[in-house]
């Protein structure tokens, strides 16, 4: 299934795409695409519903983040060897973990705000993994059974804030609107192999990123198992799994986002995003 959330920011309703690609309102069935609704038994129940019996949503409403009430937004750095090379960093021996503030989360087509003082705002298309069942010390061979589904993530970054000051990467990753997710949460049963997905990103029509999850250093199952050693993963937590080469930092010379750019990005079978960059107020 393809779940989504639609409506004004903070007032999103749960929905799903029917077989014709139209939005159906799930409000009478589930409160939100969040928390307990992502448990395996909840998803099984939702799959049994005939979506054509639910109200059709008219027009083209704003799509919000495809998951609500995200508890943890976990990110993996340098998880494609060729991206590590373009960043001038070594391929890590184990996953590089950082967190992104959940206040950065926004809808897939919402405007991206360039932060005050930014000169180096950058893009990163990434596969997002949404947890559906608590994971704690899980074995790699069992890890994918804890995944509710997958989504597109744009892990926007301000490179000076991230790399040129003191402290951790989180400062350069957490500005408001730096975490568009969606358009859909596609359930795991529709993505039999998360390590075989094409992903891409363009700025103003120029394709900068064109890669495959097949070239990840650490695959999804390994990441879920690895992270569950250090913290429990809860339903609705998101793992953003790293980006292929082609980020602005890696261009020669580097290319960064400015107000007025249009970013488009997508992942095979998971949909597309489109964002206009705007200056900070």
Backbone as JSON, one array per atom type, in Angstrom:
{
  "sequence": "XXXXXXXXXXXXXXXXXXXXXXXXXXXXXXXXXXXXXXXXXXXXXXXXXXXXXXXXXXXXXXXXXXXXXXXXXXXXXXXXXXXXXXXXXXXXXXXXXXXXXXXXXXXXXXXXXXXXXXXXXXXXXXXXXXXXXXXXXXXXXXXXXXXXXXXXXXXXXXXXXXXXXXXXXXXXXXXXXXXXXXXXXXXXXXXXXXXXXXXXXXXXXXXXXXXXXXXXXXXXXXXXXXXXXXXXXXXXXXXXXXXXXXXXXXXXXXXXXXXXXXXXXXXXXXXXXXXXXXXXX",
  "N": [[0.83, -1.2, 0.0], [0.25, 2.33, -0.44], [0.67, 4.84, 1.63], [-0.23, 8.1, 2.83], [-0.23, 11.53, 3.98], [-2.4, 14.24, 4.16], [-3.28, 17.71, 3.77], [-3.37, 20.88, 5.59], [-0.36, 22.18, 7.15], [0.35, 20.6, 10.2], [-2.25, 19.83, 10.46], [-2.78, 17.53, 9.13], [-4.43, 14.78, 7.51], [-4.89, 11.21, 7.52], [-4.26, 9.17, 4.66], [-4.58, 7.13, 1.67], [-3.39, 5.79, -1.42], [-5.53, 4.71, -4.0], [-6.19, 2.02, -6.39], [-6.27, 3.4, -8.75], [-4.64, 5.49, -8.35], [-5.71, 7.58, -6.92], [-6.47, 9.7, -4.09], [-7.61, 8.42, -1.07], [-9.53, 8.96, 1.83], [-8.53, 8.08, 5.0], [-9.45, 8.65, 7.49], [-11.66, 7.69, 8.93], [-10.87, 5.25, 9.67], [-8.3, 5.11, 10.78], [-6.36, 7.07, 13.04], [-4.0, 8.42, 12.37], [-1.1, 8.21, 10.22], [1.02, 6.84, 11.87], [2.9, 5.84, 14.78], [1.22, 3.33, 16.53], [-0.33, 2.61, 14.36], [1.4, 1.71, 12.49], [2.25, -0.77, 13.2], [2.75, -4.28, 12.52], [0.33, -5.83, 12.65], [-1.59, -3.84, 12.46], [-1.1, -2.78, 9.91], [-1.69, -5.04, 8.4], [-4.44, -5.19, 8.85], [-5.29, -2.83, 7.62], [-4.68, -3.39, 4.98], [-6.69, -5.1, 4.26], [-8.87, -3.59, 3.76], [-11.24, -2.36, 1.47], [-10.34, 0.09, -0.48], [-11.85, 1.58, -2.22], [-14.26, 1.95, -1.04], [-13.99, 4.02, 0.66], [-14.02, 7.61, 1.4], [-13.4, 9.72, -1.41], [-10.79, 11.96, -2.01], [-11.01, 15.2, -3.07], [-9.55, 17.15, -5.75], [-6.18, 18.45, -5.59], [-4.7, 18.17, -2.92], [-2.4, 19.65, -0.52], [0.4, 17.65, 0.27], [1.48, 16.28, 3.25], [4.23, 15.39, 5.51], [4.89, 11.93, 5.14], [4.77, 10.31, 7.33], [3.62, 10.62, 10.61], [4.24, 12.18, 13.85], [6.98, 11.52, 14.36], [9.44, 9.9, 16.18], [12.27, 9.51, 16.32], [14.76, 10.7, 14.14], [16.95, 9.32, 12.4], [20.12, 9.28, 10.86], [22.42, 8.18, 8.36], [25.74, 8.61, 7.59], [28.0, 8.99, 4.81], [27.5, 6.59, 3.4], [27.69, 5.58, 0.88], [30.26, 4.53, -1.11], [31.38, 6.03, -3.2], [30.33, 8.52, -2.72], [31.55, 9.14, -0.3], [34.16, 9.41, -1.23], [33.94, 11.71, -2.92], [33.46, 13.55, -0.99], [35.83, 13.73, 0.25], [36.46, 11.99, 2.3], [37.14, 9.02, 4.24], [35.94, 5.71, 3.5], [33.72, 4.47, 5.85], [34.39, 2.19, 8.58], [32.36, 1.2, 10.08], [28.82, 1.96, 10.36], [28.25, 5.47, 10.12], [26.69, 7.47, 12.34], [24.27, 9.98, 12.8], [21.95, 12.42, 14.08], [18.95, 14.04, 13.03], [17.06, 16.88, 13.67], [13.64, 16.47, 14.56], [12.02, 18.6, 14.06], [12.79, 19.53, 11.64], [11.38, 18.19, 9.75], [9.23, 18.13, 6.93], [6.67, 18.51, 4.37], [6.71, 16.73, 1.18], [6.66, 18.46, -1.01], [6.86, 20.96, 0.0], [8.1, 24.34, 0.44], [11.63, 24.85, 0.65], [13.54, 26.35, 3.07], [16.19, 28.54, 2.95], [18.66, 28.82, 5.36], [19.33, 31.6, 7.61], [22.29, 33.36, 6.99], [23.41, 31.33, 5.54], [25.64, 29.95, 3.18], [26.17, 27.61, 1.98], [24.16, 25.65, 1.44], [22.99, 22.42, 0.78], [22.03, 19.46, -1.09], [20.61, 16.12, -0.76], [19.54, 13.16, -1.91], [17.85, 10.44, -0.47], [17.16, 7.08, 0.64], [14.54, 6.46, 2.77], [13.84, 4.64, 5.7], [11.21, 3.3, 7.44], [10.34, 2.46, 10.64], [8.34, -0.2, 11.86], [7.83, -2.01, 13.86], [8.9, -2.5, 17.18], [12.39, -2.55, 17.55], [15.04, -4.11, 19.0], [18.17, -5.05, 19.77], [18.16, -6.73, 17.47], [18.7, -9.41, 15.17], [20.54, -9.39, 12.1], [19.4, -10.96, 10.08], [16.76, -10.94, 10.79], [16.0, -8.36, 10.67], [14.57, -6.88, 8.66], [11.94, -7.53, 9.09], [11.07, -5.76, 10.92], [10.54, -3.45, 9.65], [8.26, -1.08, 8.52], [7.89, 0.25, 6.11], [8.99, 2.22, 3.25], [10.37, 5.38, 2.12], [10.9, 8.47, 0.28], [13.55, 10.66, 1.08], [14.82, 13.93, 1.42], [17.76, 14.82, 2.48], [18.64, 17.57, 3.44], [21.38, 19.85, 3.85], [23.5, 22.17, 5.55], [26.55, 22.97, 4.71], [28.7, 24.48, 5.82], [27.8, 24.98, 8.43], [27.68, 22.36, 9.22], [30.29, 21.24, 8.93], [32.4, 23.06, 9.36], [32.52, 24.26, 11.81], [32.57, 23.77, 15.39], [31.67, 20.77, 17.2], [28.93, 18.49, 16.47], [27.52, 16.98, 13.44], [24.84, 17.57, 13.45], [24.06, 20.26, 13.62], [24.25, 21.32, 11.06], [22.29, 19.97, 9.76], [19.69, 20.29, 10.61], [18.01, 22.49, 10.2], [14.87, 24.22, 9.92], [12.61, 22.77, 7.62], [14.52, 21.16, 6.46], [14.12, 18.47, 6.13], [12.36, 17.05, 4.12], [9.92, 14.53, 3.67], [8.43, 11.77, 2.01], [6.58, 11.46, -1.13], [4.94, 9.33, -0.3], [4.44, 6.69, 2.08], [5.52, 3.66, 1.38], [4.55, 0.4, 1.75], [6.47, -2.32, 3.12], [6.05, -4.79, 1.87], [5.68, -4.2, -0.77], [8.11, -3.52, -1.68], [10.3, -5.56, -2.37], [13.09, -5.79, -2.44], [15.07, -3.67, -0.98], [17.61, -2.97, -1.66], [17.87, -2.53, -4.32], [17.11, -0.19, -5.8], [16.57, 2.58, -7.88], [17.73, 5.91, -7.55], [17.52, 9.51, -7.71], [18.35, 12.99, -8.32], [17.63, 16.35, -9.2], [18.54, 19.76, -9.88], [17.07, 22.65, -10.85], [16.49, 21.37, -13.25], [18.88, 20.15, -13.97], [20.55, 17.15, -13.76], [22.08, 15.98, -10.98], [22.47, 13.87, -9.16], [22.44, 10.39, -9.53], [21.86, 7.36, -8.9], [22.07, 4.11, -7.23], [20.58, 2.08, -4.73], [21.91, -0.26, -4.52], [24.59, 0.17, -4.25], [25.15, 0.86, -1.67], [27.22, 1.02, 1.24], [26.59, -0.15, 3.7], [23.81, -2.13, 4.03], [20.16, -1.97, 4.29], [19.12, -3.93, 6.12], [21.37, -4.46, 7.68], [21.78, -1.94, 8.81], [19.45, -1.5, 10.38], [19.71, -3.58, 12.25], [22.23, -2.91, 13.37], [21.79, -0.31, 14.49], [19.9, -0.96, 16.4], [21.36, -2.03, 18.42], [22.19, 0.03, 20.01], [20.09, 1.63, 20.74], [16.57, 1.36, 21.3], [14.48, 0.93, 18.52], [11.57, 2.5, 17.48], [8.07, 2.25, 16.45], [7.45, 4.31, 13.7], [9.84, 5.7, 13.82], [12.43, 7.02, 11.77], [14.93, 6.04, 9.5], [17.38, 7.49, 7.66], [19.22, 6.64, 4.95], [21.64, 7.42, 3.76], [23.43, 8.94, 0.97], [23.89, 8.83, -2.62], [26.68, 9.68, -4.88], [27.18, 13.08, -6.11], [26.39, 15.32, -4.78], [26.18, 18.86, -3.93], [28.51, 19.74, -2.62], [30.43, 18.08, -3.69], [30.86, 18.89, -6.28], [32.93, 20.4, -8.84], [33.86, 23.52, -9.49], [32.39, 23.58, -6.09], [28.79, 23.54, -5.89], [26.06, 25.27, -4.66], [22.8, 25.61, -3.1], [20.57, 28.28, -3.85], [18.16, 30.85, -3.15], [15.23, 30.47, -5.04], [15.9, 28.29, -6.59], [14.81, 25.14, -7.98], [14.24, 22.03, -6.74], [14.1, 18.7, -7.69], [13.4, 15.32, -7.04], [13.63, 11.73, -6.66], [12.74, 8.28, -6.0], [12.81, 5.03, -7.27], [9.68, 3.51, -7.51], [8.82, 4.75, -5.19], [7.98, 7.33, -5.47], [8.04, 10.95, -6.08], [9.57, 14.11, -5.2], [9.24, 17.7, -5.03], [10.7, 20.78, -4.6], [10.76, 24.27, -3.96], [13.28, 26.6, -3.36], [13.55, 29.05, -0.85], [14.23, 32.31, 0.61], [15.24, 32.8, 4.04], [13.05, 34.27, 6.45]],
  "CA": [[0.0, 0.0, 0.0], [0.91, 3.62, -0.44], [0.03, 5.72, 2.59], [0.19, 9.5, 2.78], [-0.93, 12.43, 4.88], [-2.75, 15.39, 3.34], [-3.91, 18.82, 4.47], [-2.51, 21.98, 6.01], [0.66, 21.79, 8.13], [-0.15, 20.39, 11.55], [-3.65, 19.37, 10.44], [-2.84, 16.5, 8.11], [-5.28, 13.61, 7.68], [-4.31, 10.01, 6.91], [-4.85, 8.76, 3.39], [-3.9, 6.08, 0.91], [-3.68, 5.8, -2.86], [-6.25, 3.54, -4.49], [-5.58, 1.37, -7.55], [-6.2, 4.38, -9.83], [-3.74, 6.57, -7.95], [-6.47, 8.66, -6.29], [-6.33, 9.72, -2.64], [-8.76, 8.03, -0.26], [-9.43, 9.45, 3.2], [-8.53, 6.98, 5.97], [-9.75, 9.21, 8.82], [-12.63, 6.88, 9.63], [-10.27, 3.94, 9.95], [-7.1, 5.27, 11.59], [-6.18, 8.47, 13.42], [-2.85, 9.0, 11.67], [-0.08, 7.27, 9.76], [1.97, 7.1, 12.93], [2.85, 5.0, 15.97], [0.63, 1.99, 16.52], [-0.89, 2.32, 13.04], [2.46, 1.13, 11.67], [2.53, -2.13, 13.66], [2.4, -5.27, 11.48], [-1.08, -6.22, 12.68], [-2.37, -2.7, 11.98], [-0.95, -2.72, 8.46], [-2.45, -6.16, 7.83], [-5.85, -4.81, 8.88], [-5.52, -1.8, 6.6], [-4.61, -4.01, 3.65], [-7.93, -5.82, 3.99], [-9.93, -2.62, 3.46], [-11.48, -1.98, 0.08], [-10.15, 1.53, -0.47], [-12.87, 2.23, -3.04], [-15.42, 2.24, -0.2], [-13.67, 5.18, 1.49], [-14.23, 8.88, 0.7], [-12.41, 10.2, -2.36], [-10.34, 13.32, -1.72], [-11.08, 15.99, -4.29], [-8.49, 18.09, -6.07], [-4.79, 18.08, -5.33], [-4.34, 18.79, -1.64], [-1.01, 19.59, -0.07], [0.83, 16.43, 0.94], [2.36, 16.49, 4.39], [5.16, 14.28, 5.71], [4.11, 10.69, 5.01], [4.71, 9.7, 8.66], [3.4, 11.61, 11.65], [4.75, 11.93, 15.2], [8.27, 10.8, 14.28], [10.17, 9.98, 17.44], [13.69, 9.67, 16.05], [15.13, 10.86, 12.73], [18.32, 8.83, 12.41], [20.74, 9.41, 9.55], [23.69, 7.48, 8.16], [26.65, 9.39, 6.76], [29.05, 8.36, 4.01], [27.1, 5.2, 3.21], [28.0, 5.18, -0.49], [31.71, 4.72, -1.15], [31.75, 7.09, -4.13], [30.01, 9.79, -2.07], [32.63, 9.39, 0.65], [35.3, 9.89, -1.99], [33.74, 13.08, -3.38], [33.49, 14.4, 0.21], [37.19, 13.73, 0.77], [36.47, 11.23, 3.55], [37.34, 7.59, 4.08], [34.78, 4.83, 3.67], [33.73, 4.1, 7.27], [34.45, 0.78, 8.93], [31.03, 0.9, 10.59], [27.95, 3.08, 10.0], [28.38, 6.79, 10.75], [25.35, 7.82, 12.79], [23.95, 11.29, 13.38], [20.51, 12.65, 14.14], [18.39, 15.24, 12.44], [15.93, 17.3, 14.51], [12.35, 16.17, 13.95], [11.4, 19.86, 13.63], [13.19, 19.76, 10.24], [10.51, 17.42, 8.85], [8.18, 18.86, 6.22], [6.07, 17.75, 3.29], [7.6, 16.48, 0.05], [6.66, 19.56, -1.97], [6.92, 22.24, 0.71], [9.28, 25.16, 0.18], [12.82, 24.69, 1.48], [14.0, 27.66, 3.52], [17.64, 28.69, 3.11], [18.82, 29.45, 6.68], [20.06, 32.87, 7.71], [23.75, 33.24, 6.99], [23.87, 30.16, 4.79], [26.28, 30.04, 1.88], [26.51, 26.27, 1.51], [23.05, 24.7, 1.58], [23.24, 21.32, -0.15], [20.96, 18.48, -1.28], [20.99, 14.71, -0.68], [18.44, 12.22, -2.03], [18.14, 9.27, 0.35], [16.12, 6.12, 0.97], [14.1, 6.48, 4.16], [13.32, 3.38, 6.24], [10.28, 3.61, 8.52], [10.2, 1.32, 11.55], [6.95, -0.55, 12.15], [7.77, -2.85, 15.06], [10.06, -2.21, 18.02], [13.61, -3.31, 17.25], [16.02, -4.0, 20.08], [19.11, -6.16, 19.64], [17.67, -7.67, 16.47], [19.68, -10.0, 14.27], [20.44, -8.85, 10.74], [18.49, -11.77, 9.27], [15.39, -10.64, 11.21], [15.83, -6.9, 10.76], [13.58, -6.32, 7.74], [10.59, -7.77, 9.62], [10.76, -4.62, 11.78], [10.36, -2.29, 8.78], [6.9, -0.88, 8.01], [7.94, 0.63, 4.71], [10.08, 3.06, 2.75], [9.95, 6.66, 1.56], [11.94, 9.37, -0.21], [14.01, 11.71, 1.99], [15.85, 14.88, 1.0], [18.54, 15.17, 3.68], [19.3, 18.85, 3.17], [22.51, 20.12, 4.74], [24.27, 23.4, 5.39], [27.87, 22.37, 4.9], [29.54, 25.25, 6.74], [27.31, 24.69, 9.78], [27.93, 20.94, 9.49], [31.67, 20.77, 8.88], [33.43, 24.07, 9.57], [32.54, 24.73, 13.19], [32.81, 22.71, 16.37], [30.5, 19.97, 17.51], [28.51, 17.4, 15.62], [26.9, 17.32, 12.17], [23.42, 17.88, 13.6], [23.81, 21.69, 13.41], [24.09, 21.58, 9.63], [21.28, 19.07, 9.21], [18.44, 20.36, 11.34], [17.22, 23.7, 9.97], [13.47, 24.01, 9.52], [12.37, 22.33, 6.23], [15.65, 20.38, 5.94], [13.8, 17.05, 6.11], [11.16, 16.62, 3.39], [9.73, 13.07, 3.56], [7.25, 11.42, 1.22], [5.17, 11.69, -0.88], [4.21, 8.19, 0.22], [5.05, 5.57, 2.78], [5.21, 2.45, 0.61], [4.77, -0.69, 2.69], [7.62, -3.15, 2.79], [5.69, -5.9, 1.0], [5.74, -3.75, -2.16], [9.53, -3.27, -2.0], [10.92, -6.82, -1.96], [14.54, -5.66, -2.3], [15.44, -2.26, -0.84], [18.97, -2.76, -2.17], [17.83, -2.51, -5.79], [16.24, 0.93, -6.14], [17.22, 3.73, -8.52], [17.4, 7.2, -6.94], [18.05, 10.6, -8.52], [18.01, 14.35, -7.9], [17.96, 17.43, -10.13], [18.35, 21.15, -9.47], [16.74, 23.45, -12.04], [16.5, 20.52, -14.43], [20.18, 19.5, -14.19], [20.66, 15.96, -12.92], [23.33, 15.89, -10.23], [22.59, 12.56, -8.52], [21.87, 9.31, -10.34], [22.52, 6.22, -8.27], [21.31, 2.93, -6.87], [20.81, 1.6, -3.36], [22.78, -1.43, -4.6], [25.98, 0.53, -3.95], [25.34, 1.21, -0.25], [28.25, 0.31, 2.0], [25.84, -0.94, 4.68], [22.44, -2.23, 3.57], [19.08, -1.65, 5.23], [19.05, -4.92, 7.19], [22.51, -4.24, 8.57], [21.59, -0.68, 9.54], [18.44, -1.69, 11.43], [20.33, -4.41, 13.29], [23.3, -2.14, 14.01], [21.24, 0.76, 15.33], [19.15, -1.54, 17.51], [22.29, -2.34, 19.51], [22.49, 1.22, 20.79], [18.84, 2.22, 21.19], [15.42, 0.69, 20.72], [13.83, 1.62, 17.41], [10.15, 2.46, 17.75], [7.23, 2.51, 15.28], [7.46, 5.7, 13.24], [11.2, 6.2, 13.68], [12.91, 7.02, 10.38], [16.37, 5.95, 9.24], [17.76, 7.99, 6.35], [20.3, 5.66, 4.79], [22.81, 7.92, 3.05], [23.18, 9.47, -0.38], [24.89, 8.53, -3.65], [27.47, 10.86, -5.25], [26.54, 14.13, -6.89], [25.95, 16.45, -3.95], [26.8, 20.12, -4.3], [29.85, 19.8, -2.05], [31.36, 17.3, -4.49], [31.07, 19.46, -7.62], [34.2, 21.12, -8.99], [33.82, 23.9, -8.07], [31.13, 23.25, -5.43], [27.56, 24.24, -6.26], [25.13, 25.24, -3.53], [21.46, 26.1, -3.37], [20.22, 29.67, -3.63], [16.72, 31.09, -3.25], [14.73, 30.43, -6.41], [16.16, 27.0, -7.21], [13.79, 24.1, -7.89], [14.83, 20.7, -6.53], [13.22, 17.55, -7.92], [14.11, 14.09, -6.68], [12.74, 10.6, -6.55], [13.27, 6.93, -5.87], [12.0, 4.04, -7.99], [8.51, 2.95, -6.81], [8.52, 5.48, -3.95], [7.45, 8.64, -5.78], [8.92, 12.09, -6.32], [9.4, 15.36, -4.46], [9.6, 18.93, -5.73], [10.79, 21.88, -3.65], [11.28, 25.58, -4.31], [14.07, 27.17, -2.27], [13.14, 30.43, -0.56], [15.1, 32.87, 1.65], [14.72, 32.88, 5.41], [12.39, 35.54, 6.79]],
  "C": [[0.86, 1.24, 0.0], [0.11, 4.57, 0.45], [0.58, 7.13, 2.45], [-0.6, 10.28, 3.82], [-1.18, 13.73, 4.1], [-3.44, 16.46, 4.19], [-2.89, 19.86, 4.89], [-1.5, 21.51, 7.05], [0.09, 21.71, 9.54], [-1.57, 19.88, 11.62], [-3.83, 18.24, 9.41], [-3.77, 15.34, 8.51], [-4.6, 12.41, 7.03], [-5.02, 9.64, 5.62], [-4.06, 7.63, 2.77], [-4.26, 6.26, -0.55], [-4.43, 4.54, -3.24], [-5.59, 3.02, -5.77], [-5.51, 2.29, -8.76], [-5.31, 5.57, -9.49], [-4.46, 7.76, -7.34], [-6.36, 8.56, -4.78], [-7.66, 9.37, -1.99], [-8.51, 8.43, 1.19], [-9.56, 8.28, 4.17], [-8.96, 7.44, 7.36], [-10.74, 8.37, 9.61], [-12.07, 5.55, 10.11], [-9.1, 4.06, 10.93], [-6.89, 6.75, 11.86], [-5.07, 9.15, 12.62], [-1.98, 7.88, 11.15], [1.11, 7.47, 10.71], [1.84, 6.02, 14.0], [2.26, 3.63, 15.74], [0.03, 1.62, 15.17], [0.12, 1.63, 12.13], [2.84, -0.28, 12.12], [2.1, -3.14, 12.59], [0.93, -5.64, 11.47], [-1.99, -5.09, 12.19], [-2.29, -2.6, 10.46], [-1.71, -3.86, 7.79], [-3.94, -5.84, 7.78], [-6.17, -3.79, 7.8], [-5.5, -2.39, 5.19], [-5.91, -4.71, 3.27], [-9.09, -4.89, 3.62], [-10.04, -2.42, 1.96], [-11.43, -0.45, 0.02], [-11.24, 2.25, -1.26], [-14.16, 2.5, -2.26], [-15.2, 3.47, 0.68], [-13.82, 6.48, 0.7], [-13.07, 9.25, -0.22], [-12.07, 11.65, -2.02], [-10.28, 14.11, -3.02], [-9.83, 16.84, -4.49], [-7.11, 17.53, -5.8], [-4.35, 18.75, -4.04], [-2.84, 18.76, -1.39], [-0.75, 18.24, 0.59], [1.76, 16.8, 2.08], [3.4, 15.39, 4.47], [4.37, 12.97, 5.74], [4.02, 9.91, 6.31], [4.53, 10.82, 9.67], [4.07, 11.21, 12.96], [6.05, 11.12, 15.2], [9.04, 11.0, 15.59], [11.65, 10.26, 17.24], [13.91, 9.76, 14.54], [16.63, 10.57, 12.67], [18.89, 8.86, 11.0], [22.09, 8.71, 9.52], [24.54, 8.28, 7.19], [27.61, 8.52, 5.99], [28.75, 6.89, 3.71], [27.15, 4.75, 1.76], [29.48, 5.51, -0.7], [32.11, 5.86, -2.08], [31.35, 8.47, -3.59], [31.06, 10.14, -1.02], [33.85, 9.97, -0.06], [35.12, 11.34, -2.42], [33.75, 14.06, -2.21], [34.87, 14.48, 0.83], [37.32, 12.98, 2.07], [36.61, 9.75, 3.26], [36.02, 6.85, 4.19], [34.8, 4.3, 5.09], [33.76, 2.59, 7.47], [33.13, 0.29, 9.53], [30.15, 2.1, 10.31], [28.23, 4.34, 10.81], [26.98, 7.28, 11.07], [25.29, 9.27, 13.26], [22.44, 11.43, 13.39], [20.16, 13.98, 13.51], [17.2, 15.62, 13.34], [14.61, 16.99, 13.81], [11.62, 17.45, 13.52], [11.81, 20.24, 12.21], [12.22, 19.1, 9.26], [9.45, 18.31, 8.23], [7.64, 17.98, 5.11], [6.98, 17.66, 2.08], [7.69, 17.61, -0.95], [6.62, 20.92, -1.3], [8.16, 23.02, 0.31], [10.41, 24.8, 1.14], [13.37, 26.08, 1.8], [15.52, 27.65, 3.66], [17.9, 29.41, 4.45], [19.55, 30.78, 6.61], [21.56, 32.6, 7.76], [24.29, 32.08, 6.18], [24.5, 30.56, 3.47], [26.46, 28.67, 1.23], [25.39, 25.27, 1.78], [23.09, 23.69, 0.44], [22.06, 20.35, -0.12], [21.49, 17.07, -1.09], [19.72, 13.86, -0.81], [18.79, 10.94, -1.27], [16.91, 8.37, 0.47], [15.81, 6.21, 2.45], [13.48, 5.14, 4.53], [12.46, 3.71, 7.45], [10.06, 2.35, 9.37], [8.72, 1.08, 11.85], [6.77, -1.4, 13.39], [9.03, -2.61, 15.86], [11.22, -3.14, 17.68], [14.61, -3.05, 18.36], [16.89, -5.24, 20.05], [18.62, -7.19, 18.62], [18.82, -8.18, 15.61], [19.46, -9.45, 12.86], [19.44, -9.63, 9.9], [17.02, -11.54, 9.64], [15.03, -9.16, 11.05], [14.71, -6.37, 9.87], [12.15, -6.57, 8.2], [10.16, -6.64, 10.55], [10.5, -3.35, 10.97], [8.92, -2.22, 8.3], [6.91, -0.56, 6.53], [9.06, 1.61, 4.44], [9.52, 4.35, 2.16], [11.17, 7.41, 1.03], [12.26, 10.39, 0.88], [14.97, 12.62, 1.25], [16.56, 15.34, 2.26], [19.34, 16.44, 3.38], [20.33, 19.15, 4.25], [23.05, 21.52, 4.49], [25.71, 23.04, 5.74], [28.78, 23.16, 5.84], [29.11, 24.98, 8.18], [27.69, 23.26, 10.19], [29.41, 20.65, 9.76], [32.72, 21.78, 9.33], [33.47, 24.64, 10.98], [32.88, 23.59, 14.13], [31.53, 21.9, 16.56], [30.15, 18.98, 16.43], [27.78, 17.9, 14.36], [25.49, 17.87, 12.32], [23.12, 19.36, 13.34], [23.57, 22.01, 11.94], [22.97, 20.79, 8.98], [19.86, 19.37, 9.68], [17.62, 21.63, 11.14], [15.79, 23.33, 9.6], [13.41, 23.76, 8.01], [13.52, 21.51, 5.65], [15.38, 18.87, 5.94], [12.5, 16.71, 5.41], [11.08, 15.09, 3.32], [8.42, 12.8, 2.83], [7.58, 11.52, -0.28], [4.43, 10.57, -0.16], [5.1, 7.39, 1.17], [4.6, 4.31, 2.05], [5.55, 1.25, 1.49], [5.8, -1.68, 2.17], [7.29, -4.3, 1.85], [5.74, -5.52, -0.47], [7.17, -3.44, -2.61], [10.32, -4.5, -1.57], [12.43, -6.72, -1.75], [14.92, -4.19, -2.2], [16.84, -1.95, -1.33], [19.01, -2.78, -3.69], [16.87, -1.43, -6.26], [17.06, 2.06, -6.76], [16.78, 5.0, -7.81], [18.14, 8.31, -7.66], [17.63, 11.93, -7.93], [18.49, 15.34, -8.95], [17.75, 18.77, -9.47], [18.19, 21.97, -10.75], [16.91, 22.63, -13.32], [17.82, 19.83, -14.73], [20.31, 18.33, -13.22], [22.05, 15.89, -12.3], [23.54, 14.5, -9.63], [21.83, 11.53, -9.34], [22.51, 8.02, -9.85], [21.58, 5.07, -7.99], [21.62, 2.54, -5.44], [21.68, 0.33, -3.35], [24.21, -1.11, -4.18], [26.15, 1.05, -2.52], [26.48, 0.4, 0.35], [27.58, -0.64, 2.99], [24.37, -0.94, 4.26], [21.43, -2.0, 4.68], [19.05, -2.63, 6.39], [20.18, -4.73, 8.2], [22.29, -2.99, 9.42], [20.57, -0.84, 10.66], [19.02, -2.5, 12.58], [21.38, -3.63, 14.08], [22.74, -1.09, 14.96], [20.52, 0.21, 16.54], [20.05, -2.01, 18.65], [22.41, -1.18, 20.5], [21.25, 1.91, 21.33], [17.71, 1.38, 20.63], [14.86, 1.56, 19.61], [12.33, 1.41, 17.56], [9.34, 2.71, 16.48], [7.17, 4.0, 14.95], [8.84, 6.32, 13.21], [11.63, 6.07, 12.22], [14.42, 6.91, 10.36], [16.6, 6.43, 7.81], [19.13, 7.4, 6.04], [21.53, 6.12, 4.02], [22.5, 8.24, 1.6], [24.26, 9.03, -1.36], [25.66, 9.79, -4.03], [26.65, 11.85, -6.06], [26.02, 15.28, -6.06], [26.7, 17.71, -4.36], [28.23, 20.25, -3.83], [30.87, 19.12, -2.96], [31.59, 17.83, -5.89], [32.38, 20.24, -7.66], [34.02, 22.26, -9.98], [32.48, 23.52, -7.44], [29.98, 24.12, -5.9], [26.6, 24.14, -5.09], [23.81, 25.9, -3.9], [21.33, 27.58, -3.03], [18.7, 29.82, -3.73], [16.3, 31.14, -4.71], [15.05, 29.15, -7.14], [14.95, 26.07, -7.04], [14.5, 22.76, -7.81], [13.76, 19.66, -6.85], [14.03, 16.29, -7.66], [13.12, 12.95, -6.55], [13.5, 9.3, -6.39], [12.28, 5.99, -6.55], [10.94, 3.45, -7.07], [8.11, 3.69, -5.54], [8.02, 6.89, -4.2], [8.51, 9.72, -5.89], [8.58, 13.25, -5.41], [9.78, 16.53, -5.37], [9.57, 20.07, -4.73], [11.35, 23.14, -4.31], [12.07, 26.1, -3.12], [13.72, 28.64, -2.11], [14.06, 30.97, 0.55], [14.43, 32.82, 3.01], [14.1, 34.24, 5.66], [13.3, 36.4, 7.65]]
}
